[in-house]
Amino acid sequence: MKRAFSYWESAHVIGPIDTLIVGGGIVGLSAALRRCEMDSNERVVIVERDALSGGGSTKNAGFACFGSPSELLSDLRQMSRDEVIELIRKRWRGLQGLRKLVGDREMDYRLTGGIELFRSEEDALSSACLESIVELNSLMEDAIGQSPFETLAPEELEHFGFQGFSVAINNTLEGSINTGKMYSTLRSMALEAGVLILNGLTATGFSLEGDDVELHTDSGSLRASRLLISTNGFARELLPELDVSPGRNLVLLTEPIPELQWEGTFHMQEGYVYFRNVENRILIGGARHLDASWNDTSSSPPSEVRAHLESLLNRNILPFRAAKITHSWMGYLGIGMKKTILSGKLSPRVGYTVRMGGMGVAIGNAAGSALADMID
Ligand SMILES: Cc1cc2nc3c(=O)[nH]c(=O)nc-3n(C[C@H](O)[C@H](O)[C@H](O)COP(=O)(O)OP(=O)(O)OC[C@H]3O[C@@H](n4cnc5c(N)ncnc54)[C@H](O)[C@@H]3O)c2cc1C
């Protein structure tokens, strides 16, 4: 027999529902919080497939970033200068908004700087970035009124104990957060505002029923006055026409390294690889450029991806000491042809906001609020 919620469940435990949100990541939680702020009597329910969140929101690296030199040069090849400025501004303002909402202390926000590192064999890319520093600072001036890029002298790089890096460019305004604390705070705020979060429930489709929307799930159907979809990389499961795919990312974390002297967030290889200090462990992840089937959600990345990350860790980042990997996990980005948020209305009662790329820490909260505002 088809699974169905009982009358008690749908009428008195879960509903009656005003706003249903599919996806309990940063965007879904932010949309829920915004709906409660608009009307504290509104019944808001989030349907989330995972135990916590199955995409990027609890799996990410916690970079509070808004543009490394090679990333911006790549953006300038694909978008107009004005579009790049707009994206930087969104990321920058989004970060300020997240800091205000969650609080720096609550999510361990640190203004560490974000350093892009180039190995000796990456000369062409490092030269292009060095030659463009003035232009990139002027781009930042136009976007946020500050010039954050500066090169690090070789002796400034020395105290990190790295090996094989010839050029380093710092974005002095980037920082880091504790991803777990940020998510936990957002989730607590939503629960306190009265949001019901139904974990372990998968949405399989939806239909418009008179003035209502019916959401079909693997445990039965739910009715609501409005439906907001924030499933990011997985959005095509419900909205197959959208240009967004899940991009898998492997993350490795070492055992604690008591003698680790540095803090900071580091980007490499056009942002495909990233690493940082997390509570005196090294977190390293990415290398999606070596993963030919990066959008396959049914399997793990090929062994070359892990081997590449481990090789960078052992040869370049921590060359004088072996460190055991104690944790590894996978997360999913939402990626499409364009590096912009994909947002729209399917009817006056159904809206979506997806495709956060690798920028969701910065833009996710503002994107969620805008999604909530989209539907009356
Ligand atoms: C490894 C990794 C590192 C990253 N590092 C950074 C970083 O350092 N800085 C940064 O700014 N960004 C980073 N990102 C990106 C950032 O995490 C994402 O952009 C952000 O979390 C997106 O939030 P979201 O709410 O849109 O999507 P998600 O967090 O992906 O949430 C979508 C949710 O929808 C749920 N869902 C999907 N389909 C269904 C369904 N049918 N029914 C019910 N639920 C469903 C999923 O389980 C998921 O929880 C990283 C991402 C990854 C994967």
The ligand as an SDF file (V2000), in Angstrom:
LIG
                    3D

 53 58  0  0  0  0  0  0  0  0999 V2000
   33.0770   20.1240    0.3750 C   0  0  0  0  0  0  0  0  0  0  0  0
   32.5030   21.4740    0.1970 C   0  0  0  0  0  0  0  0  0  0  0  0
   33.2410   22.5850    0.5970 C   0  0  0  0  0  0  0  0  0  0  0  0
   32.6790   23.8620    0.4610 C   0  0  0  0  0  0  0  0  0  0  0  0
   33.3700   24.9090    0.9600 N   0  0  0  0  0  0  0  0  0  0  0  0
   32.8020   26.1440    0.9150 C   0  0  0  0  0  0  0  0  0  0  0  0
   33.4590   27.2330    1.5080 C   0  0  0  0  0  0  0  0  0  0  0  0
   34.5040   27.0660    2.1040 O   0  0  0  0  0  0  0  0  0  0  0  0
   32.8860   28.4550    1.4070 N   0  0  0  0  0  0  0  0  0  0  0  0
   31.6840   28.6460    0.7560 C   0  0  0  0  0  0  0  0  0  0  0  0
   31.2200   29.7850    0.6550 O   0  0  0  0  0  0  0  0  0  0  0  0
   31.0180   27.6090    0.2260 N   0  0  0  0  0  0  0  0  0  0  0  0
   31.5540   26.3690    0.2970 C   0  0  0  0  0  0  0  0  0  0  0  0
   30.8720   25.3060   -0.2150 N   0  0  0  0  0  0  0  0  0  0  0  0
   29.5590   25.5470   -0.8250 C   0  0  0  0  0  0  0  0  0  0  0  0
   28.4680   25.7280    0.2290 C   0  0  0  0  0  0  0  0  0  0  0  0
   28.5750   24.7470    1.2110 O   0  0  0  0  0  0  0  0  0  0  0  0
   27.1090   25.6220   -0.4810 C   0  0  0  0  0  0  0  0  0  0  0  0
   27.0620   26.5950   -1.5070 O   0  0  0  0  0  0  0  0  0  0  0  0
   25.9430   25.8570    0.4750 C   0  0  0  0  0  0  0  0  0  0  0  0
   25.9890   24.9810    1.5590 O   0  0  0  0  0  0  0  0  0  0  0  0
   24.6350   25.6810   -0.2950 C   0  0  0  0  0  0  0  0  0  0  0  0
   23.5690   25.7470    0.6050 O   0  0  0  0  0  0  0  0  0  0  0  0
   22.1070   25.2980    0.1260 P   0  0  0  0  0  0  0  0  0  0  0  0
   21.2170   25.4410    1.2760 O   0  0  0  0  0  0  0  0  0  0  0  0
   21.7770   25.9920   -1.1430 O   0  0  0  0  0  0  0  0  0  0  0  0
   22.2830   23.7890   -0.3330 O   0  0  0  0  0  0  0  0  0  0  0  0
   22.6290   22.4510    0.4540 P   0  0  0  0  0  0  0  0  0  0  0  0
   23.4330   22.6870    1.6400 O   0  0  0  0  0  0  0  0  0  0  0  0
   23.1750   21.5320   -0.5790 O   0  0  0  0  0  0  0  0  0  0  0  0
   21.2020   21.9780    0.9210 O   0  0  0  0  0  0  0  0  0  0  0  0
   20.2740   21.3760    0.0660 C   0  0  0  0  0  0  0  0  0  0  0  0
   19.5370   20.3600    0.8930 C   0  0  0  0  0  0  0  0  0  0  0  0
   18.4660   19.7990    0.1460 O   0  0  0  0  0  0  0  0  0  0  0  0
   18.3200   18.4480    0.5570 C   0  0  0  0  0  0  0  0  0  0  0  0
   17.5740   17.7730   -0.5020 N   0  0  0  0  0  0  0  0  0  0  0  0
   17.9540   17.5870   -1.7760 C   0  0  0  0  0  0  0  0  0  0  0  0
   16.9800   16.9840   -2.4850 N   0  0  0  0  0  0  0  0  0  0  0  0
   15.9730   16.7590   -1.6100 C   0  0  0  0  0  0  0  0  0  0  0  0
   14.6840   16.1510   -1.7330 C   0  0  0  0  0  0  0  0  0  0  0  0
   14.2580   15.6640   -2.9050 N   0  0  0  0  0  0  0  0  0  0  0  0
   13.8980   16.0750   -0.6310 N   0  0  0  0  0  0  0  0  0  0  0  0
   14.3190   16.5700    0.5550 C   0  0  0  0  0  0  0  0  0  0  0  0
   15.5320   17.1610    0.7190 N   0  0  0  0  0  0  0  0  0  0  0  0
   16.3380   17.2540   -0.3510 C   0  0  0  0  0  0  0  0  0  0  0  0
   19.7610   17.9750    0.7190 C   0  0  0  0  0  0  0  0  0  0  0  0
   19.8470   16.8400    1.5510 O   0  0  0  0  0  0  0  0  0  0  0  0
   20.4300   19.2010    1.3010 C   0  0  0  0  0  0  0  0  0  0  0  0
   20.4880   19.1540    2.7050 O   0  0  0  0  0  0  0  0  0  0  0  0
   31.3900   24.0300   -0.1230 C   0  0  0  0  0  0  0  0  0  0  0  0
   30.6620   22.9130   -0.5310 C   0  0  0  0  0  0  0  0  0  0  0  0
   31.2050   21.6510   -0.3800 C   0  0  0  0  0  0  0  0  0  0  0  0
   30.4140   20.4670   -0.8190 C   0  0  0  0  0  0  0  0  0  0  0  0
  1  2  1  0
  2  3  1  0
  2 52  2  0
  3  4  2  0
  4  5  1  0
  4 50  1  0
  5  6  2  0
  6  7  1  0
  6 13  1  0
  7  8  2  0
  7  9  1  0
  9 10  1  0
 10 11  2  0
 10 12  1  0
 12 13  2  0
 13 14  1  0
 14 15  1  0
 14 50  1  0
 15 16  1  0
 16 17  1  0
 16 18  1  0
 18 19  1  0
 18 20  1  0
 20 21  1  0
 20 22  1  0
 22 23  1  0
 23 24  1  0
 24 25  2  0
 24 26  1  0
 24 27  1  0
 27 28  1  0
 28 29  2  0
 28 30  1  0
 28 31  1  0
 31 32  1  0
 32 33  1  0
 33 34  1  0
 33 48  1  0
 34 35  1  0
 35 36  1  0
 35 46  1  0
 36 37  1  0
 36 45  1  0
 37 38  2  0
 38 39  1  0
 39 40  1  0
 39 45  2  0
 40 41  1  0
 40 42  2  0
 42 43  1  0
 43 44  2  0
 44 45  1  0
 46 47  1  0
 46 48  1  0
 48 49  1  0
 50 51  2  0
 51 52  1  0
 52 53  1  0
M  END
$$$$
